[in-house]
Amino acid sequence: MEKFTKKTAISLALLIVASILVAFGVAEISFPETFLTVTDKDWMIDIWPKSYRYNIHVGLGAIIVAAGICIPAYKLHKDFAIRALETLFRVGIGGMFIFASIFKIQDPHQFATLVAQYQFFSTLHLDFINNFFALVYPQFELWFGLAMIFSPFVKESAFAIFWMFVSFIIALAWALGNDLGITCGCFELEDGDAHDKAEAWTSLIRDLVLIWPTLWLIFRKNRSLIKVWTEKK
């Protein structure tokens, strides 16, 4: 790793801003009423009464701006920017999958109920797979999430997570195509009663955004996060 220069500092600052915008954007799209969101806050609604209706637009806008900010960061210091982005993507995506797995592992019965609401396996007359899926899939999320962060096997971890994203996208598209009001079941185990389609749309958009950095990680060199920073080009 080269010594820290002025260009490196500016690149770092830009990437920090981009990271904050991505976190804000993903939260606006899929995690309303968290400390990272703005459009659903009372003070914002007082200023802009319909702001809560535009959370997806605001979130996507923030992510697009973040992507734009990464361009000058990359041009200023290519090597540093790539190392930083790899670190951020691995920690962010891996951490998200670890977090997503915890609730499902703790309550597989409720997760099986949420899986059943998609009516995918039942349409194929494979209802028995719901319980098996509910037991196995969260384990995949946990261990591949951990591997993404703590192991050198980024290619394999990203490949597995990429296909998990594909399965999520297919399931959500299936639910929307069949006009199902569902609870996503991605990060919390709510009841399995019918909901409107807004949650499915926001989850689908989130997954369509996050699948791209995961795809990029598949083509990165297998190495630990420590070696990302200590290994020479």
C-alpha positions in Angstrom: 0.0 0.0 0.0 1.4 3.4 -1.0 1.9 6.2 1.6 -1.0 8.4 2.5 -1.0 11.5 0.3 -3.3 14.4 -0.3 -5.0 12.6 -3.2 -5.5 9.6 -0.9 -7.1 11.8 1.7 -9.5 13.4 -0.8 -10.4 10.0 -2.2 -11.1 8.7 1.3 -13.3 11.7 2.1 -15.3 11.2 -1.1 -15.7 7.5 -0.4 -16.9 8.2 3.1 -19.5 10.6 1.8 -20.5 8.0 -0.8 -20.8 5.3 1.8 -23.1 7.5 4.0 -25.2 8.2 0.9 -25.5 4.5 0.1 -26.5 3.7 3.7 -29.0 6.5 3.6 -30.3 5.4 0.2 -30.8 1.8 1.2 -32.5 2.8 4.4 -34.9 5.1 2.6 -35.7 2.4 0.1 -36.2 -0.5 2.5 -35.8 0.5 6.1 -38.3 3.3 7.0 -38.5 4.8 10.4 -34.8 4.2 11.2 -32.3 6.9 12.2 -30.9 6.9 8.7 -34.1 8.0 7.0 -35.4 11.5 6.4 -38.6 11.4 4.4 -40.6 9.9 7.2 -39.5 12.2 9.9 -42.1 14.6 11.4 -40.0 17.7 10.7 -39.6 16.8 7.1 -43.4 16.0 6.8 -44.1 19.4 8.3 -41.9 21.0 5.5 -43.0 18.6 2.7 -46.3 16.8 3.7 -46.0 14.2 1.0 -42.3 13.4 1.5 -43.0 9.9 2.8 -44.4 8.9 -0.6 -41.1 9.6 -2.3 -38.7 7.5 -0.1 -37.8 5.2 -3.0 -37.1 8.2 -5.3 -34.9 9.9 -2.6 -33.1 6.6 -1.9 -32.3 5.8 -5.5 -31.2 9.4 -6.0 -28.8 9.1 -3.1 -27.4 5.9 -4.5 -26.9 7.5 -7.9 -25.2 10.5 -6.4 -23.0 8.1 -4.3 -22.0 6.2 -7.5 -21.1 9.6 -9.1 -19.0 10.6 -6.2 -17.0 7.3 -6.5 -15.8 8.3 -10.0 -13.6 11.2 -8.9 -12.5 9.2 -5.9 -11.4 6.4 -8.3 -9.6 8.9 -10.6 -7.8 10.5 -7.8 -6.3 7.3 -6.4 -7.4 4.1 -8.3 -5.6 1.6 -6.1 -6.9 3.1 -2.8 -10.4 3.5 -4.1 -10.6 -0.2 -5.2 -9.3 -1.4 -1.9 -11.7 0.8 0.0 -14.7 -0.2 -2.1 -13.9 -3.9 -1.7 -13.7 -3.5 2.1 -16.9 -1.5 2.2 -18.8 -4.0 0.0 -17.5 -7.0 1.9 -18.3 -5.6 5.3 -21.6 -4.1 4.3 -23.0 -7.0 2.3 -21.6 -9.7 4.6 -22.9 -7.8 7.7 -26.3 -7.4 6.1 -26.6 -11.2 5.5 -25.4 -12.0 9.0 -28.0 -9.6 10.5 -30.7 -11.0 8.2 -30.0 -14.6 9.3 -30.3 -14.1 13.1 -34.0 -13.7 13.4 -34.7 -16.6 11.0 -32.4 -18.9 12.9 -34.0 -18.0 16.2 -37.5 -18.6 14.9 -37.5 -21.1 11.9 -41.2 -21.8 12.3 -42.2 -18.2 11.8 -39.8 -17.9 8.9 -41.3 -21.0 7.3 -44.7 -19.3 7.6 -43.3 -16.3 5.8 -41.8 -18.5 3.1 -45.1 -20.2 2.5 -46.8 -16.8 1.9 -44.9 -16.6 -1.4 -46.9 -19.6 -2.6 -44.0 -20.6 -4.9 -43.4 -24.1 -3.6 -47.1 -24.8 -3.1 -47.7 -23.9 -6.8 -45.2 -26.6 -7.7 -46.8 -29.0 -5.2 -43.6 -29.0 -3.1 -45.0 -27.6 0.2 -42.7 -29.8 2.2 -39.7 -27.8 1.0 -40.9 -24.7 3.0 -39.7 -26.1 6.3 -36.4 -27.4 4.8 -35.8 -24.0 3.2 -36.6 -22.2 6.4 -34.0 -24.3 8.3 -31.2 -24.3 5.7 -31.3 -20.9 4.0 -30.6 -18.7 7.1 -27.6 -20.9 7.7 -26.3 -20.1 4.2 -26.9 -16.4 4.9 -25.0 -16.6 8.2 -22.0 -18.6 7.1 -21.5 -17.0 3.7 -21.9 -13.5 5.3 -19.2 -14.4 7.9 -17.0 -15.8 5.1 -17.4 -12.6 3.1 -15.9 -10.6 6.0 -13.6 -12.9 7.8 -12.3 -15.4 5.3 -10.1 -14.9 2.2 -12.7 -16.7 0.0 -14.4 -13.6 -1.3 -15.0 -15.1 -4.8 -16.9 -18.1 -3.4 -18.8 -16.1 -0.8 -19.8 -13.5 -3.3 -20.9 -16.1 -5.8 -23.1 -17.8 -3.2 -24.6 -14.5 -2.1 -25.1 -13.4 -5.7 -27.3 -16.4 -6.3 -29.1 -15.8 -3.0 -29.9 -12.3 -4.3 -31.1 -13.9 -7.6 -33.4 -16.1 -5.6 -34.8 -13.2 -3.6 -35.4 -11.2 -6.8 -37.2 -14.2 -8.4 -39.3 -14.7 -5.3 -40.3 -11.0 -5.0 -41.0 -10.7 -8.7 -43.2 -13.8 -8.4 -45.1 -12.3 -5.5 -45.6 -9.0 -7.3 -46.6 -10.8 -10.6 -49.2 -12.8 -8.7 -50.5 -9.8 -6.9 -49.6 -11.1 -3.4 -49.5 -8.8 -0.5 -46.6 -10.2 1.5 -44.2 -9.5 4.3 -40.7 -9.8 2.9 -39.3 -11.6 5.9 -35.8 -10.4 5.0 -34.8 -8.7 8.3 -37.6 -9.2 10.7 -40.2 -11.8 11.3 -43.6 -10.1 11.2 -46.9 -11.8 11.0 -47.7 -13.6 7.8 -50.9 -11.8 7.1 -51.5 -10.0 3.8 -49.9 -6.6 3.3 -49.9 -4.2 0.4 -47.2 -4.6 -2.3 -45.1 -1.7 -1.2 -42.8 -3.8 0.9 -42.2 -6.3 -1.9 -41.4 -3.4 -4.3 -38.9 -1.8 -1.9 -37.2 -5.2 -1.2 -37.0 -5.9 -4.9 -35.4 -2.5 -5.6 -33.0 -2.9 -2.7 -31.9 -6.4 -4.0 -31.5 -5.1 -7.6 -29.2 -2.4 -6.3 -27.1 -4.6 -4.0 -26.6 -7.5 -6.5 -24.2 -5.4 -8.6 -21.5 -4.8 -6.0 -21.9 -8.5 -5.1 -21.2 -9.4 -8.8 -18.2 -7.2 -8.8 -16.8 -9.0 -5.7 -17.0 -12.3 -7.6 -14.2 -11.1 -9.8 -11.9 -9.9 -7.0 -8.8 -11.7 -5.9 -9.3 -14.2 -3.0 -7.6 -12.5 0.0 -8.5 -11.5 3.5 -9.5 -8.0 4.4 -6.1 -7.5 6.1 -4.3 -8.5 2.8 -6.6 -6.1 0.9 -4.6 -3.3 2.6 -1.2 -4.9 3.1 -0.7 -6.8 -0.2 1.0 -4.9 -3.0 -0.6 -4.7 -6.4 
